[in-house]
Amino acid sequence: MDEGSAEALAVGVVRVDRSGTIAAANRWFAEWAGAAADDMVGRSIGEFLIHSHEDLLPADAAQGPWMMLHARERDRAVLMTRQRRGTGDVLMLAEATERFRAMIDLRRRYALADRTRTRLEIVMDSSVAFSTASTERSLAEILADTTARAYRAEESTVLLRSPDRASRIVAGPDVLGGRIDVDALIGMVAAPRRVVKVVGDAEGERLVPGLGAAMRDADVRAFIAAPLHHEEADFGAFISWFHHERTFDDEAAPLAEALAGQAGQALATLRLQARLAHAATHDEVTGLPNRRVLESQMDEVLGGRGCAVLFIDLDGFKRVNDLFGHQAGDRMLRDVGRRLLTAVRASDLVARYGGDEFVVVCEVGEPSDAVEIAERILDLFRAEPTGSAAPLSASIGIAVASSGSGLMADQLLRHADLAMYRAKSAGGNRIELEQA
């Protein structure tokens, strides 16, 4: 092809030697490349064209076509074919920018559809997994594993607030090494109830003071965090951490919301079950185990080396209710419960038996051990009231069963109850011991 015919074509024509050095180029290609045709001669074709994909590198004997990109403006493209001519090649190039952009958009759509399908599967699988969790810890571990896989993150952390508002990491590592308070990490998503996507330590520093420096020290390049909540209850957050460069597409936040929403609902169910189980086994006023728990656990205690039952009846409690009302009576009962827990040992069982009656069950070696516990209780009752409407005093009956006595739990309780009535009949505010 001569120079005149090459200039007349609405395509690019470039002659190169076998090393890729340009010997001649027509005006169309020079204008497309943004250089004068004469200035191109002697320069490498690679200064003006690059392959769109490494796996599409032209083989020596191949003719094409190949999609080639502008070396500086990577969104512009041409289709190139090659013909061998003597000691060099003739390259034919046609405008393909719109075709290239359409191809990239199609690939992006296919990739998004594939990610959407994968993420939908993750959401469906996680829903089943969350429903099998029997504890908050197991649920948190499932959530940490699921979110790490969903986002291909190096680590995921689950941070929970307990019903008493104490916050802690329940699953996953403390990536920041304790440099940022758990409450602060939860707070950055809990208050606004929104997913946070952070790329770079500068963005982290704007979100929480000190977070940027902590991210740099931990080599965290990005993270995504979502609040765990259900209706009006806030439970905490999950955070997926990235130690590599990371950007987030438009589907990242909806996925986080879906996973966090399912986990929040599962947490709400677990906590409701826990409250119901606690209500079934604990006294509503004092929070102590109730009679049902006492009777179910006494047989286990009786199997020890020796067992004592302290049956405690408050003196004058009816008068408190009559004079000051039931709210004052409830305050006194709560006060009694706190003092009993202070007086006994960690291994002892304290329960509200009913009304103004309490029972302490403990392992003892000698009856004197049980008397010592009862004396501590009376001493604490005689101390200045803390929230009670009147001074505290009680009648305490003690029944002790030696190891191997063969007594049943209800029999030991009845002996302690009888001893308590003797103390009450003697004027109260005293201890009576009965060897069962």
Secondary structure by P-SEA (a helix, b strand, c coil): ccaaaaaaccbbbbbbccccccccccaaaaaaaccccccccccccccccccccccccccccccccccccccccccbbbbbbbbbcccbbbbbbcccaaaaaaaaaaaaaaaaaaaaaaaaaaaaaaaaaaaacccaaaaaaaaaaaaaaaacccbbbbbbbccccccccccccccccccccaaaaaaacccccbbbbbccaaaaaaaccaaaaaaaaaccccbbbbbbbcccccccbbbbbbccccccccaaaaaaaaaaaaaaaaaaaaaaaaaaaaaaccccccccccaaaaaaaaaaaaaccbbbbbbbbbcaaaaaaaaccaaaaaaaaaaaaaaaaaaccccbbbbbccccbbbbbbbbccaaaaaaaaaaaaaaaacccccccbbbbbbbbbbbbcccccccaaaaaaaaaaaaaaaaaacccbbbbbcc
